Amino acid sequence: MTRYGELSGARGLLFDIDGTLYDHPAYLASHKQSLTERLAMELGRSYDEVRHEVRDVQDRLAAERGRRPSLANTFLEFGVSMEQNVAWRSRLLKPERYLGRDPRLAEALSMLKARFALAALTNNPADIARRTLDILGVGSFFPTIVALDDTLVSKPELEPFRAGLSSLGLAAGEVIMIGDRYDVDIAPALELGMSGVLVDGVEDVYALPEILGETG
């Protein structure tokens, strides 16, 4: 866990979902694989060829922009609109096959909910995000989700983070962004004036009530 900025005095927490509120490498890998397979089908090319090209495009964009792009932003380079990306994700991603209830996560979020306003910010569609949170048993802690189909703009662009702040009704200096990817989750939040906590996975989220209690 790495902390960025001033954590004391925060009133709201903005959570990434995938890779932050659960650890499941196989499910996370299935996101990229299933979407890349669908892109290969769309392009009429082999999966391996498109997989390597997607990686090369991500590397090029990272060098040009100074931060690694999301998969959705990478797919724009192949002519896949955000609307199409939303449709593919809603059809292809299957959190029910991989995830289950997490009582420790529910306990941690319950403690955090007593002190902070909570919202989720995701590069997946709202239906996938809501299903994921409900499967984990924590959907009730997130009345608000800012998803890819809300803004049609993917993190690390700033618009989703602004939407997240608006959903909380708080100023940037009152909010901590919590995520597992520095380039995609934390750096844009810091740019807007939020604080950040970079987690290595859900074990770090379990520890947040104690960590943030120390800074309160």
DATA-V533493 format. One record per residue. N is the residue number from 0. D_LAST is the distance of its C-alpha to the last C-alpha in Angstrom with 1 decimal. Layout:
n={N & N}
d_last={D_LAST & D_LAST}
//
This chain:
n={0 & 1 & 2 & 3 & 4 & 5 & 6 & 7 & 8 & 9 & 10 & 11 & 12 & 13 & 14 & 15 & 16 & 17 & 18 & 19 & 20 & 21 & 22 & 23 & 24 & 25 & 26 & 27 & 28 & 29 & 30 & 31 & 32 & 33 & 34 & 35 & 36 & 37 & 38 & 39 & 40 & 41 & 42 & 43 & 44 & 45 & 46 & 47 & 48 & 49 & 50 & 51 & 52 & 53 & 54 & 55 & 56 & 57 & 58 & 59 & 60 & 61 & 62 & 63 & 64 & 65 & 66 & 67 & 68 & 69 & 70 & 71 & 72 & 73 & 74 & 75 & 76 & 77 & 78 & 79 & 80 & 81 & 82 & 83 & 84 & 85 & 86 & 87 & 88 & 89 & 90 & 91 & 92 & 93 & 94 & 95 & 96 & 97 & 98 & 99 & 100 & 101 & 102 & 103 & 104 & 105 & 106 & 107 & 108 & 109 & 110 & 111 & 112 & 113 & 114 & 115 & 116 & 117 & 118 & 119 & 120 & 121 & 122 & 123 & 124 & 125 & 126 & 127 & 128 & 129 & 130 & 131 & 132 & 133 & 134 & 135 & 136 & 137 & 138 & 139 & 140 & 141 & 142 & 143 & 144 & 145 & 146 & 147 & 148 & 149 & 150 & 151 & 152 & 153 & 154 & 155 & 156 & 157 & 158 & 159 & 160 & 161 & 162 & 163 & 164 & 165 & 166 & 167 & 168 & 169 & 170 & 171 & 172 & 173 & 174 & 175 & 176 & 177 & 178 & 179 & 180 & 181 & 182 & 183 & 184 & 185 & 186 & 187 & 188 & 189 & 190 & 191 & 192 & 193 & 194 & 195 & 196 & 197 & 198 & 199 & 200 & 201 & 202 & 203 & 204 & 205 & 206 & 207 & 208 & 209 & 210 & 211 & 212 & 213 & 214 & 215}
d_last={17.8 & 17.3 & 14.3 & 15.3 & 13.9 & 10.6 & 7.9 & 5.0 & 6.2 & 8.0 & 10.0 & 12.4 & 13.4 & 17.0 & 18.6 & 21.9 & 24.0 & 26.8 & 26.0 & 22.3 & 22.4 & 25.5 & 27.5 & 31.2 & 33.1 & 36.3 & 35.0 & 33.3 & 36.6 & 38.5 & 36.8 & 38.4 & 41.6 & 42.4 & 41.6 & 43.6 & 46.4 & 46.5 & 46.6 & 49.4 & 51.3 & 50.8 & 52.2 & 54.9 & 54.0 & 53.1 & 49.6 & 49.7 & 50.8 & 48.2 & 45.4 & 46.3 & 46.6 & 43.1 & 41.7 & 43.8 & 42.7 & 39.0 & 39.7 & 41.5 & 38.8 & 36.1 & 38.3 & 39.1 & 35.6 & 33.5 & 31.5 & 32.7 & 33.5 & 32.9 & 35.9 & 36.4 & 36.6 & 39.0 & 41.2 & 41.6 & 43.8 & 46.1 & 46.5 & 44.2 & 42.6 & 39.1 & 40.8 & 42.9 & 40.0 & 38.3 & 41.5 & 41.9 & 38.4 & 38.8 & 42.1 & 41.5 & 38.0 & 38.0 & 34.7 & 36.5 & 38.5 & 35.7 & 32.5 & 31.7 & 29.2 & 26.0 & 24.7 & 21.9 & 20.7 & 21.0 & 19.0 & 16.1 & 16.3 & 16.7 & 13.4 & 11.8 & 14.1 & 12.9 & 9.6 & 11.0 & 14.5 & 16.3 & 19.4 & 21.6 & 23.5 & 26.7 & 29.9 & 31.8 & 33.4 & 31.7 & 34.0 & 33.2 & 29.4 & 29.7 & 32.1 & 29.8 & 26.8 & 29.1 & 30.8 & 27.5 & 26.9 & 23.7 & 25.4 & 24.2 & 20.6 & 21.7 & 23.7 & 23.9 & 25.2 & 26.3 & 29.2 & 32.1 & 34.5 & 32.3 & 32.4 & 35.1 & 33.2 & 31.6 & 28.5 & 28.2 & 29.7 & 27.3 & 28.6 & 26.9 & 23.5 & 24.4 & 25.4 & 22.2 & 20.3 & 23.0 & 22.7 & 19.0 & 20.1 & 17.2 & 17.6 & 17.2 & 14.4 & 12.2 & 13.1 & 12.7 & 16.1 & 16.6 & 20.1 & 22.7 & 24.8 & 23.8 & 26.8 & 26.6 & 22.9 & 20.7 & 23.1 & 23.9 & 20.3 & 19.7 & 23.0 & 21.8 & 18.7 & 16.1 & 13.9 & 15.0 & 14.9 & 18.5 & 19.2 & 22.4 & 22.8 & 21.5 & 20.8 & 17.8 & 16.7 & 17.1 & 14.5 & 11.8 & 10.2 & 10.0 & 9.1 & 6.2 & 5.2 & 5.8 & 3.8 & 0.0}
//
